[in-house]
Amino acid sequence: MSGREEKFEEMLQAIQKEYKDTVSKMEQLRAAGKIKTATYKQLMGTKIMLQNMLSRYEIYGLLER
């Protein structure tokens, strides 16, 4: 695997981890009834951005779901 491919894999793994962590934090806030907080809304924005990135990887055949 080339250095570029390795960097891609590192980036993909980082995005997937961040997505998982974001969803987990949102679930914790939701369980605490804090879905109207600024933090929850910021996490929602982050989640949408990460979903978009992962979707683009999938569209280009770089990610299987």
Jmol script that loads the backbone (N, CA, C; Angstrom):
load data "model"
ATOM      1  N   MET A   1       0.853  -1.180   0.000  1.00  0.00           N
ATOM      2  CA  MET A   1       0.000   0.000   0.000  1.00  0.00           C
ATOM      3  C   MET A   1       0.894   1.237   0.000  1.00  0.00           C
ATOM      4  N   SER A   2       0.551   2.196  -0.827  1.00  0.00           N
ATOM      5  CA  SER A   2       1.356   3.414  -0.923  1.00  0.00           C
ATOM      6  C   SER A   2       1.102   4.324   0.277  1.00  0.00           C
ATOM      7  N   GLY A   3       1.979   5.283   0.455  1.00  0.00           N
ATOM      8  CA  GLY A   3       1.818   6.242   1.545  1.00  0.00           C
ATOM      9  C   GLY A   3       0.504   6.995   1.446  1.00  0.00           C
ATOM     10  N   ARG A   4       0.108   7.295   0.223  1.00  0.00           N
ATOM     11  CA  ARG A   4      -1.154   8.016   0.012  1.00  0.00           C
ATOM     12  C   ARG A   4      -2.350   7.161   0.424  1.00  0.00           C
ATOM     13  N   GLU A   5      -2.316   5.883   0.059  1.00  0.00           N
ATOM     14  CA  GLU A   5      -3.403   4.980   0.435  1.00  0.00           C
ATOM     15  C   GLU A   5      -3.472   4.815   1.949  1.00  0.00           C
ATOM     16  N   GLU A   6      -2.316   4.743   2.594  1.00  0.00           N
ATOM     17  CA  GLU A   6      -2.273   4.618   4.045  1.00  0.00           C
ATOM     18  C   GLU A   6      -2.890   5.856   4.702  1.00  0.00           C
ATOM     19  N   LYS A   7      -2.568   7.022   4.178  1.00  0.00           N
ATOM     20  CA  LYS A   7      -3.133   8.267   4.718  1.00  0.00           C
ATOM     21  C   LYS A   7      -4.649   8.293   4.524  1.00  0.00           C
ATOM     22  N   PHE A   8      -5.106   7.808   3.360  1.00  0.00           N
ATOM     23  CA  PHE A   8      -6.547   7.734   3.120  1.00  0.00           C
ATOM     24  C   PHE A   8      -7.206   6.834   4.161  1.00  0.00           C
ATOM     25  N   GLU A   9      -6.635   5.660   4.400  1.00  0.00           N
ATOM     26  CA  GLU A   9      -7.202   4.726   5.371  1.00  0.00           C
ATOM     27  C   GLU A   9      -7.223   5.343   6.774  1.00  0.00           C
ATOM     28  N   GLU A  10      -6.166   6.056   7.136  1.00  0.00           N
ATOM     29  CA  GLU A  10      -6.112   6.724   8.438  1.00  0.00           C
ATOM     30  C   GLU A  10      -7.229   7.758   8.546  1.00  0.00           C
ATOM     31  N   MET A  11      -7.390   8.536   7.487  1.00  0.00           N
ATOM     32  CA  MET A  11      -8.426   9.570   7.482  1.00  0.00           C
ATOM     33  C   MET A  11      -9.815   8.945   7.580  1.00  0.00           C
ATOM     34  N   LEU A  12     -10.055   7.893   6.811  1.00  0.00           N
ATOM     35  CA  LEU A  12     -11.346   7.221   6.838  1.00  0.00           C
ATOM     36  C   LEU A  12     -11.638   6.688   8.230  1.00  0.00           C
ATOM     37  N   GLN A  13     -10.666   6.054   8.849  1.00  0.00           N
ATOM     38  CA  GLN A  13     -10.858   5.526  10.198  1.00  0.00           C
ATOM     39  C   GLN A  13     -11.136   6.642  11.195  1.00  0.00           C
ATOM     40  N   ALA A  14     -10.460   7.760  11.050  1.00  0.00           N
ATOM     41  CA  ALA A  14     -10.682   8.900  11.948  1.00  0.00           C
ATOM     42  C   ALA A  14     -12.100   9.450  11.783  1.00  0.00           C
ATOM     43  N   ILE A  15     -12.575   9.547  10.550  1.00  0.00           N
ATOM     44  CA  ILE A  15     -13.924  10.050  10.293  1.00  0.00           C
ATOM     45  C   ILE A  15     -14.953   9.080  10.852  1.00  0.00           C
ATOM     46  N   GLN A  16     -14.748   7.790  10.643  1.00  0.00           N
ATOM     47  CA  GLN A  16     -15.683   6.800  11.177  1.00  0.00           C
ATOM     48  C   GLN A  16     -15.727   6.837  12.696  1.00  0.00           C
ATOM     49  N   LYS A  17     -14.563   6.986  13.338  1.00  0.00           N
ATOM     50  CA  LYS A  17     -14.525   7.067  14.806  1.00  0.00           C
ATOM     51  C   LYS A  17     -15.222   8.328  15.291  1.00  0.00           C
ATOM     52  N   GLU A  18     -14.951   9.447  14.647  1.00  0.00           N
ATOM     53  CA  GLU A  18     -15.582  10.703  15.052  1.00  0.00           C
ATOM     54  C   GLU A  18     -17.101  10.617  14.891  1.00  0.00           C
ATOM     55  N   TYR A  19     -17.557   9.991  13.815  1.00  0.00           N
ATOM     56  CA  TYR A  19     -18.996   9.812  13.601  1.00  0.00           C
ATOM     57  C   TYR A  19     -19.595   8.979  14.738  1.00  0.00           C
ATOM     58  N   LYS A  20     -18.962   7.872  15.053  1.00  0.00           N
ATOM     59  CA  LYS A  20     -19.448   6.992  16.133  1.00  0.00           C
ATOM     60  C   LYS A  20     -19.474   7.742  17.468  1.00  0.00           C
ATOM     61  N   ASP A  21     -18.409   8.473  17.771  1.00  0.00           N
ATOM     62  CA  ASP A  21     -18.335   9.236  19.024  1.00  0.00           C
ATOM     63  C   ASP A  21     -19.416  10.320  19.077  1.00  0.00           C
ATOM     64  N   THR A  22     -19.649  10.977  17.965  1.00  0.00           N
ATOM     65  CA  THR A  22     -20.662  12.034  17.897  1.00  0.00           C
ATOM     66  C   THR A  22     -22.045  11.464  18.152  1.00  0.00           C
ATOM     67  N   VAL A  23     -22.353  10.344  17.506  1.00  0.00           N
ATOM     68  CA  VAL A  23     -23.660   9.711  17.696  1.00  0.00           C
ATOM     69  C   VAL A  23     -23.827   9.283  19.149  1.00  0.00           C
ATOM     70  N   SER A  24     -22.771   8.759  19.749  1.00  0.00           N
ATOM     71  CA  SER A  24     -22.810   8.339  21.150  1.00  0.00           C
ATOM     72  C   SER A  24     -23.106   9.526  22.077  1.00  0.00           C
ATOM     73  N   LYS A  25     -22.437  10.639  21.852  1.00  0.00           N
ATOM     74  CA  LYS A  25     -22.667  11.839  22.669  1.00  0.00           C
ATOM     75  C   LYS A  25     -24.098  12.338  22.503  1.00  0.00           C
ATOM     76  N   MET A  26     -24.600  12.286  21.262  1.00  0.00           N
ATOM     77  CA  MET A  26     -25.976  12.722  21.018  1.00  0.00           C
ATOM     78  C   MET A  26     -26.968  11.828  21.757  1.00  0.00           C
ATOM     79  N   GLU A  27     -26.709  10.533  21.772  1.00  0.00           N
ATOM     80  CA  GLU A  27     -27.584   9.599  22.473  1.00  0.00           C
ATOM     81  C   GLU A  27     -27.593   9.884  23.971  1.00  0.00           C
ATOM     82  N   GLN A  28     -26.430  10.213  24.523  1.00  0.00           N
ATOM     83  CA  GLN A  28     -26.344  10.538  25.946  1.00  0.00           C
ATOM     84  C   GLN A  28     -27.158  11.789  26.261  1.00  0.00           C
ATOM     85  N   LEU A  29     -27.027  12.811  25.429  1.00  0.00           N
ATOM     86  CA  LEU A  29     -27.785  14.043  25.646  1.00  0.00           C
ATOM     87  C   LEU A  29     -29.287  13.795  25.482  1.00  0.00           C
ATOM     88  N   ARG A  30     -29.656  12.989  24.477  1.00  0.00           N
ATOM     89  CA  ARG A  30     -31.059  12.673  24.242  1.00  0.00           C
ATOM     90  C   ARG A  30     -31.642  11.955  25.465  1.00  0.00           C
ATOM     91  N   ALA A  31     -30.893  11.022  26.030  1.00  0.00           N
ATOM     92  CA  ALA A  31     -31.341  10.278  27.211  1.00  0.00           C
ATOM     93  C   ALA A  31     -31.531  11.204  28.412  1.00  0.00           C
ATOM     94  N   ALA A  32     -30.753  12.279  28.446  1.00  0.00           N
ATOM     95  CA  ALA A  32     -30.846  13.250  29.538  1.00  0.00           C
ATOM     96  C   ALA A  32     -31.881  14.336  29.237  1.00  0.00           C
ATOM     97  N   GLY A  33     -32.571  14.220  28.106  1.00  0.00           N
ATOM     98  CA  GLY A  33     -33.595  15.206  27.746  1.00  0.00           C
ATOM     99  C   GLY A  33     -33.024  16.543  27.320  1.00  0.00           C
ATOM    100  N   LYS A  34     -31.822  16.548  26.774  1.00  0.00           N
ATOM    101  CA  LYS A  34     -31.149  17.805  26.417  1.00  0.00           C
ATOM    102  C   LYS A  34     -31.023  17.980  24.905  1.00  0.00           C
ATOM    103  N   ILE A  35     -32.096  17.711  24.179  1.00  0.00           N
ATOM    104  CA  ILE A  35     -32.026  17.805  22.723  1.00  0.00           C
ATOM    105  C   ILE A  35     -32.177  19.234  22.200  1.00  0.00           C
ATOM    106  N   LYS A  36     -32.514  20.155  23.075  1.00  0.00           N
ATOM    107  CA  LYS A  36     -32.661  21.548  22.635  1.00  0.00           C
ATOM    108  C   LYS A  36     -31.460  22.408  23.010  1.00  0.00           C
ATOM    109  N   THR A  37     -30.402  21.772  23.471  1.00  0.00           N
ATOM    110  CA  THR A  37     -29.213  22.523  23.883  1.00  0.00           C
ATOM    111  C   THR A  37     -28.339  22.872  22.672  1.00  0.00           C
ATOM    112  N   ALA A  38     -27.510  23.868  22.861  1.00  0.00           N
ATOM    113  CA  ALA A  38     -26.576  24.261  21.797  1.00  0.00           C
ATOM    114  C   ALA A  38     -25.595  23.134  21.489  1.00  0.00           C
ATOM    115  N   THR A  39     -25.172  22.430  22.522  1.00  0.00           N
ATOM    116  CA  THR A  39     -24.239  21.323  22.324  1.00  0.00           C
ATOM    117  C   THR A  39     -24.848  20.254  21.426  1.00  0.00           C
ATOM    118  N   TYR A  40     -26.094  19.898  21.682  1.00  0.00           N
ATOM    119  CA  TYR A  40     -26.773  18.883  20.874  1.00  0.00           C
ATOM    120  C   TYR A  40     -26.874  19.347  19.421  1.00  0.00           C
ATOM    121  N   LYS A  41     -27.218  20.620  19.248  1.00  0.00           N
ATOM    122  CA  LYS A  41     -27.351  21.153  17.888  1.00  0.00           C
ATOM    123  C   LYS A  41     -26.006  21.164  17.162  1.00  0.00           C
ATOM    124  N   GLN A  42     -24.928  21.488  17.875  1.00  0.00           N
ATOM    125  CA  GLN A  42     -23.594  21.452  17.272  1.00  0.00           C
ATOM    126  C   GLN A  42     -23.229  20.027  16.870  1.00  0.00           C
ATOM    127  N   LEU A  43     -23.546  19.076  17.751  1.00  0.00           N
ATOM    128  CA  LEU A  43     -23.273  17.676  17.438  1.00  0.00           C
ATOM    129  C   LEU A  43     -24.078  17.224  16.222  1.00  0.00           C
ATOM    130  N   MET A  44     -25.307  17.695  16.103  1.00  0.00           N
ATOM    131  CA  MET A  44     -26.137  17.345  14.950  1.00  0.00           C
ATOM    132  C   MET A  44     -25.484  17.854  13.667  1.00  0.00           C
ATOM    133  N   GLY A  45     -24.977  19.062  13.694  1.00  0.00           N
ATOM    134  CA  GLY A  45     -24.284  19.614  12.530  1.00  0.00           C
ATOM    135  C   GLY A  45     -23.056  18.798  12.171  1.00  0.00           C
ATOM    136  N   THR A  46     -22.298  18.403  13.178  1.00  0.00           N
ATOM    137  CA  THR A  46     -21.114  17.577  12.959  1.00  0.00           C
ATOM    138  C   THR A  46     -21.510  16.227  12.387  1.00  0.00           C
ATOM    139  N   LYS A  47     -22.556  15.634  12.937  1.00  0.00           N
ATOM    140  CA  LYS A  47     -23.023  14.336  12.450  1.00  0.00           C
ATOM    141  C   LYS A  47     -23.403  14.413  10.970  1.00  0.00           C
ATOM    142  N   ILE A  48     -24.126  15.441  10.596  1.00  0.00           N
ATOM    143  CA  ILE A  48     -24.552  15.602   9.203  1.00  0.00           C
ATOM    144  C   ILE A  48     -23.335  15.767   8.289  1.00  0.00           C
ATOM    145  N   MET A  49     -22.363  16.556   8.713  1.00  0.00           N
ATOM    146  CA  MET A  49     -21.158  16.757   7.919  1.00  0.00           C
ATOM    147  C   MET A  49     -20.404  15.444   7.728  1.00  0.00           C
ATOM    148  N   LEU A  50     -20.258  14.677   8.800  1.00  0.00           N
ATOM    149  CA  LEU A  50     -19.548  13.407   8.723  1.00  0.00           C
ATOM    150  C   LEU A  50     -20.311  12.392   7.872  1.00  0.00           C
ATOM    151  N   GLN A  51     -21.640  12.382   7.999  1.00  0.00           N
ATOM    152  CA  GLN A  51     -22.457  11.502   7.166  1.00  0.00           C
ATOM    153  C   GLN A  51     -22.241  11.828   5.694  1.00  0.00           C
ATOM    154  N   ASN A  52     -22.191  13.111   5.390  1.00  0.00           N
ATOM    155  CA  ASN A  52     -21.974  13.550   4.008  1.00  0.00           C
ATOM    156  C   ASN A  52     -20.622  13.062   3.496  1.00  0.00           C
ATOM    157  N   MET A  53     -19.594  13.176   4.307  1.00  0.00           N
ATOM    158  CA  MET A  53     -18.269  12.722   3.899  1.00  0.00           C
ATOM    159  C   MET A  53     -18.267  11.217   3.651  1.00  0.00           C
ATOM    160  N   LEU A  54     -18.859  10.455   4.562  1.00  0.00           N
ATOM    161  CA  LEU A  54     -18.903   9.001   4.410  1.00  0.00           C
ATOM    162  C   LEU A  54     -19.729   8.600   3.195  1.00  0.00           C
ATOM    163  N   SER A  55     -20.797   9.333   2.932  1.00  0.00           N
ATOM    164  CA  SER A  55     -21.626   9.055   1.752  1.00  0.00           C
ATOM    165  C   SER A  55     -20.838   9.277   0.472  1.00  0.00           C
ATOM    166  N   ARG A  56     -20.026  10.296   0.448  1.00  0.00           N
ATOM    167  CA  ARG A  56     -19.206  10.557  -0.749  1.00  0.00           C
ATOM    168  C   ARG A  56     -18.190   9.447  -0.970  1.00  0.00           C
ATOM    169  N   TYR A  57     -17.582   8.958   0.103  1.00  0.00           N
ATOM    170  CA  TYR A  57     -16.670   7.825  -0.031  1.00  0.00           C
ATOM    171  C   TYR A  57     -17.409   6.630  -0.618  1.00  0.00           C
ATOM    172  N   GLU A  58     -18.615   6.409  -0.150  1.00  0.00           N
ATOM    173  CA  GLU A  58     -19.415   5.285  -0.640  1.00  0.00           C
ATOM    174  C   GLU A  58     -19.775   5.462  -2.121  1.00  0.00           C
ATOM    175  N   ILE A  59     -20.180   6.667  -2.508  1.00  0.00           N
ATOM    176  CA  ILE A  59     -20.540   6.953  -3.900  1.00  0.00           C
ATOM    177  C   ILE A  59     -19.378   6.641  -4.838  1.00  0.00           C
ATOM    178  N   TYR A  60     -18.164   6.961  -4.419  1.00  0.00           N
ATOM    179  CA  TYR A  60     -16.982   6.746  -5.258  1.00  0.00           C
ATOM    180  C   TYR A  60     -16.394   5.349  -5.107  1.00  0.00           C
ATOM    181  N   GLY A  61     -17.111   4.488  -4.388  1.00  0.00           N
ATOM    182  CA  GLY A  61     -16.659   3.106  -4.248  1.00  0.00           C
ATOM    183  C   GLY A  61     -15.485   2.909  -3.312  1.00  0.00           C
ATOM    184  N   LEU A  62     -15.268   3.847  -2.424  1.00  0.00           N
ATOM    185  CA  LEU A  62     -14.156   3.785  -1.494  1.00  0.00           C
ATOM    186  C   LEU A  62     -14.563   3.255  -0.120  1.00  0.00           C
ATOM    187  N   LEU A  63     -15.853   3.013   0.044  1.00  0.00           N
ATOM    188  CA  LEU A  63     -16.370   2.566   1.334  1.00  0.00           C
ATOM    189  C   LEU A  63     -17.560   1.666   1.096  1.00  0.00           C
ATOM    190  N   GLU A  64     -17.583   0.549   1.776  1.00  0.00           N
ATOM    191  CA  GLU A  64     -18.742  -0.333   1.708  1.00  0.00           C
ATOM    192  C   GLU A  64     -19.495  -0.224   3.024  1.00  0.00           C
ATOM    193  N   ARG A  65     -20.803  -0.179   2.924  1.00  0.00           N
ATOM    194  CA  ARG A  65     -21.600  -0.085   4.154  1.00  0.00           C
ATOM    195  C   ARG A  65     -22.380  -1.327   4.379  1.00  0.00           C
TER     196      ARG A  65
END
end "model"
wireframe off; spacefill off
backbone 0.3
color backbone group
